[in-house]
């Protein structure tokens, strides 16, 4: 069930969001729903940098890859 929501927003912000909705062929309400759904999904997640920190060790040994070796040699990467 849908319900109305009244927000107090700067006029320029309203104009920007209406233009964005028009460009995307959607409504301001749909954009707001998408935005809040995205916020809810990300709730509680640490910043991206923190989530990725330590995933790849600097200078870690990599598995041999003949194609990569060839391309690096060919294009002066080594």
NORGIUR-V643596 format. One record per residue. N is the residue number from 1. RES is the residue in three letters. SS is DSSP state (alpha for helix, beta for strand, coil for the rest). D_LAST is the distance of its C-alpha to the last C-alpha in Angstrom with 2 decimals. Layout:
# NORGIUR-V643596
n=[N:N]
res=[RES:RES]
ss=[SS:SS]
d_last=[D_LAST:D_LAST]
This chain:
# NORGIUR-V643596
n=[1:2:3:4:5:6:7:8:9:10:11:12:13:14:15:16:17:18:19:20:21:22:23:24:25:26:27:28:29:30:31:32:33:34:35:36:37:38:39:40:41:42:43:44:45:46:47:48:49:50:51:52:53:54:55:56:57:58:59:60:61:62:63:64:65:66:67:68:69:70:71:72:73:74:75:76:77:78]
res=[UNK:UNK:UNK:UNK:UNK:UNK:UNK:UNK:UNK:UNK:UNK:UNK:UNK:UNK:UNK:UNK:UNK:UNK:UNK:UNK:UNK:UNK:UNK:UNK:UNK:UNK:UNK:UNK:UNK:UNK:UNK:UNK:UNK:UNK:UNK:UNK:UNK:UNK:UNK:UNK:UNK:UNK:UNK:UNK:UNK:UNK:UNK:UNK:UNK:UNK:UNK:UNK:UNK:UNK:UNK:UNK:UNK:UNK:UNK:UNK:UNK:UNK:UNK:UNK:UNK:UNK:UNK:UNK:UNK:UNK:UNK:UNK:UNK:UNK:UNK:UNK:UNK:UNK]
ss=[coil:coil:coil:coil:coil:coil:coil:coil:coil:coil:alpha:alpha:alpha:alpha:alpha:alpha:alpha:alpha:alpha:alpha:alpha:alpha:alpha:alpha:coil:coil:coil:alpha:alpha:alpha:alpha:alpha:alpha:alpha:alpha:alpha:alpha:alpha:alpha:alpha:alpha:alpha:coil:coil:coil:coil:coil:alpha:alpha:alpha:alpha:alpha:coil:coil:coil:coil:coil:coil:coil:coil:coil:coil:coil:coil:coil:alpha:alpha:alpha:alpha:alpha:alpha:alpha:alpha:alpha:coil:coil:coil:coil]
d_last=[61.30:60.21:61.61:61.64:59.82:60.63:57.99:58.38:55.44:54.90:55.98:52.68:50.86:53.34:52.77:48.96:49.20:51.75:49.52:46.60:48.92:50.21:46.73:45.84:49.22:50.27:52.62:52.22:53.51:50.83:48.08:49.64:49.78:46.11:45.15:47.31:46.09:42.49:43.62:45.44:42.40:40.27:43.12:42.19:38.42:36.40:34.10:30.88:28.77:30.95:30.85:27.04:26.65:25.41:24.47:20.77:20.05:17.37:14.57:16.50:15.48:14.95:16.49:14.59:14.00:13.60:13.62:10.80:8.65:10.07:9.61:5.93:5.93:8.99:8.34:5.48:3.79:0.00]
